Amino acid sequence: MSPPTLRTASALIAAGLAPAAARETLDAVAERYATAIPPALAALIDHPDDPIGRQFVPHPDELHTAAHERLDPIGDDAFSPVPGIVHRYADRALLKPLLVCPVYCRFCFRREHVGPEGGLLDDTQLDRALAWLAANPQIGEVILTGGDPLALSPRRLARILAALDAMAHVHTIRIHTRVPVATPERIDTALLDALETETPLWVVLHANHARELTPAARTALRALSRRGIPLLGQSVLLRGVNDSPEALEDLLRALLAARVKPYYLHQLDAAPGTQRFHVPIAEGRRLLADLRGRVTGLAWPTYVLDIPGGAGKVPIGPDYLDGNRVRDPAGMWHEVADPAPAG
Ligand code: SF4
């Protein structure tokens, strides 16, 4: 039998991931934010402040909200026409069928909402959310997120995907998940069968450090890939986790080796109590510039910022073009002839 998921201060102390003296503070953190560290990730933590421990072990600093931090940093609530739907861009919508995750990240941008108490949309709410999608033919892409959609039962997931499959205007389905690294054992035949869709389906893996791509995670990702599901990666730039050129390079290479194409590197969203993870944008741009030329373009993610308040996601560099000069990977500038069209 595998060890249990760590969910309380007592369990963390017993596992050697927190000192007994921290119990009271960690209880206070746990009252505000959910904790869950499944065995696959707990096994990777050597110290609460190592790159895996930092992501998942609660910390007293979470009780301090910095001046720039917001309860709903990217403005989900303002763009929600019915429970479970976020409609920010004309042709896309988020469907959040549940707010439960297999692991709770200490820097989560939805940390005020996710947790075991967050539950899932009940049948009536789910039907209303699906009806909203069916009634909005401009929605071509539906992004299942949450919470973690792969934490749903295969039956419920299949029901949702069948409903989306039946909408002729939906041409792309995306699932954002941590499951292949957090609870890889969930990627079994029943779940893989549930992911069989007529509509093209993409799975976007959230992973932030190379060590998350364990043999078990790679097996789970390979199983998804064998079903013809393209795999993309999204990561968050995090202080003490991946804020060095070496750590980023290792992560991007590990994702590719696991058949996952790096898609986004997110600037941290300013959720409450996450200041210790913040890496300034200028530093993030330097880190990426340092990697240009060192890793294959296939491994290259777009560095993006979700504009606080919900104005959308934008690339934030680094830039290589300045007027008619272009910068090479070594940092040297070159003039480029770029004549205007004749006539
Ligand atoms: S898996 Fe995603 S939604 Fe869940 S806690 Fe982590 S960042 Fe938040």
Residues whose N, C-alpha, C, O or C-beta is under 5 A from the ligand:
A	BS01	SF4	C101 V103 Y104 C105 C108 F109 G146 G147 R178
